[in-house]
Amino acid sequence: MTQQDNNIIRPFHIHVPEEELVELRNRINATRWPDKETVSDQSQGTQLGTIQELARYWANEYDWRKVEAKINSYPHFLTEIDGLDIHFIHVRSKHENAMPIIIAHGWPGSIIEQLKLIEPLTNPTAHGGSEADAFHVVIPSMPGYGYSGKPTETGWGPQRIASAYGELMTRLGYEKYVAQGGDWGAIVVDFMGVQEPEGLMALHTNMPGVIPADADAAIWSGNPLPAGLSEEEKEACAQVLENKFYYAFIMGDRPQSLTGLADSPVGLAAFMIDHDYKSLAMISRSFAGVNEGLTRDDVLDNISHFWFTNSAISAARLYGQNKHSFFGVKGVQLPVAVSVYPDELYVAPKSWTEKAYPNLIHFNKLPKGGHFAAWEQPEYMVSELRTAFKTLR
């Protein structure tokens, strides 16, 4: 193939065969359950009552076709970059002077996380904004996730993904653009900021990497924190420790040992919703009938997406390919906007944020929201993006 052939952008359409939907329900109904946890809280992980209610709803009431139609209502494409197919949604605004933005997801997220952002960003006049708030939106699936290709070799860490995303925006013809990310997406766009691909003007992150190297090393080693930290900075360190991140360690070191996640949809669900204790608590409440943040359908849209693409293990491998701190400073010099949500994995202090991002153009603490900010509180995220990049238009 010539280089020109490799640069081809191909349309893509999603359709899950009916027999796969039937098989999913059969596997859910055939689940062999463990015994109940021996504590009254979620300290041992996803509670039996929560996962049983999730399974009941998934097998009997959930409708994948609804979200499949929503996904397909947007234009999807594949293009080969660095030897791997990258899938992405690309929605251009009708407003001529719209700002291009690439939005990067993480784990256990996917393109499902950002679907709620597309219409308010591309069509702001129908969603409380003006023409001056319009964005052209690009949402890629990370390598190994969803409809992107699954790497067959090591080396696809966040820096390589960052490079691929820069190439994607160039290939789409965008001479100036901005980038947004949360979870792995936050790390990827930070590295885009370090690499400074041609055309990238600024970043927005809702999981900023701001913890100084000495404090970061102390957190992960269990050594005493460095002297002189403010109370807010000490609390941020405590929050990182509180979340434990056991899933990250097993996926980073032994992803193939999680083969059961490719075989059991209920096993996959129990693992995926136990990302952090605040998110798990919120999701558990949603399956107990409390409407807040994510709905039952939101949660199952994403888990079903992982199931039908059989991407549990290929997605997990990313943790082993990362050689950098999750929350440490990366060295971004480009303009950066930061939105801090109260239930994020840690609440980034402004003192650290200003040092980590010397060209900080926006910093705001939101009244509610957690790790999956775009998914949980899309109105806040849309408002933050409009405000963050206003001066760059």
Residue, then its C-alpha position, 0 to 999 in steps of 0.5 A: m500500500t502507498q502512504q496515500d492509501n494508508n491515509i484513507i479515512r473510511p466510513f464506519h457503521i455499528h451493528v451488533p447481530e441479534e444472535e450476540l444480543v441473545e447470547l449476552r442475555n443467556r450468559i447473564n442468566a447463566t451467571r454463577w454467583p459468589d456468596k455475599e460480602t462479609v461486610s455491610d459496605q463496599s470495602q470488599g468491592t462491588q456488592l452482591g446486591t448491586i451486581q445482581e440488580l444490574a444483571r437482572y436489569w441487563a438481561n430483562e429490561y435493557d435495550w442495546r438498540k437504543v444506544e446503538a441508534k444514538i451512536n449511529s446518528y453521528p458520523h463514524f470513521l476509521t483511518e490507519i495511523d502508525g500501523l493501527d486502525i483508529h476509530f473516531i466520531h467526527v461531527r462538524s458544526k454548522h457554524e462556520n467559525a467553530m473551533p475544532i476539538i479532540i476529546a479523549h476518553g479513558w478507562p473504563g470509559s469509551i466514546i459512550e462517555q462523550l456522546k452527551l457533549i456532541e450536540p451542545l458543542t456542535n449546535p450551541t444555539a439549540h443548547g443555551g449558547s451562541e454561534a461563538d461557542a461552536f466546536h467541530v468535535v472529534i472523539p477517537s476510541m483509544p487503541g485497544y478500545g471499542y472499534s479501534g484496532k487492538p495492538t498486537e505488539t507492546g509500545w502503545g502507551p499514552q505518548r504514542i496515542a498522543s502522537a496518533y491523535g495529533e496526526l489524526m487532527t492533521r489528517l482531518g485538515y485542522e490547522k488550529y485545534v484544542a484538546q480535552g481529556g479525562d482519565w487516560g485521556a487527560i494523560v494523553v492530552d498532557f503528552m500532546g501538550v508536551q509534544e506540541p503537534e502543529g496546530l494544537m493551541a491549548l488543552h482542557t483537563n478534568m484530571p490534571g497531572v499536578i502532583p510534584a515529583d517528591a510528593d508523588a513518589a512518597i504517595w506510591s512508596g508509602n514514605p512520609l510526605p515532604a515537609g511544607l505541604s498545605e492542608e489542601e495539598k496533604e488532603a489531595c495526597a490522602q485522596v490518592l491513597e484512599n482510592k487504592f487503584y488495585y484494578a490498575f496494578i493487576m491490569g498493568d502487570r497481569p492483564q491476561s490473567l483477567t481472561g474471565l472478563a472476556d467470558s463473563p459479562v457479569g464479571l466484566a460489569a462487576f470489575m468495570i464499575d469498581h473504578d473508584y469508591k465514589s463512582l462505585a457508590m454513585i453507580s450502586r445508588s443508580f441500580a437501587g433506584v436513586n437517579e443521580g449522575l449516571t443512569r442504569d442505561d448509561v452504565l450498561d451502554n458502556i459495559s455492553h460496548f466493551w462486551f460486544t467489542n471484546s475489548a476488556i483485555s486489549a484495553a487493560r494492556l494500556y496500564g502496562q504500557n504506561k511508564h509515567s505517573f498518573f497524576g504527576v507533572k508532565g511538563v506542559q508549556l502550552p495554555v491549559a484550562v483545568s476543571v476540578y470536580p469534587d468527587e474526582l480521584y483527587v481534588a487538585p490544589k490551585s497551588w500545584t496546578e499553577k506550577a504544573y501548568p505555567n500557562l494556566i488560562h482557566f481554573n474552576k472548581l465545580p459544585k458537583g461531579g466526579h471522575f466521569a465528568a463529561w458523562e455525569q455532568p455534561e452541562y458543566m463540562v460544556s460550560e467549562l469548555r466554552t469558557a476555557f477556550k473563549t479567549l483563543r477564538 
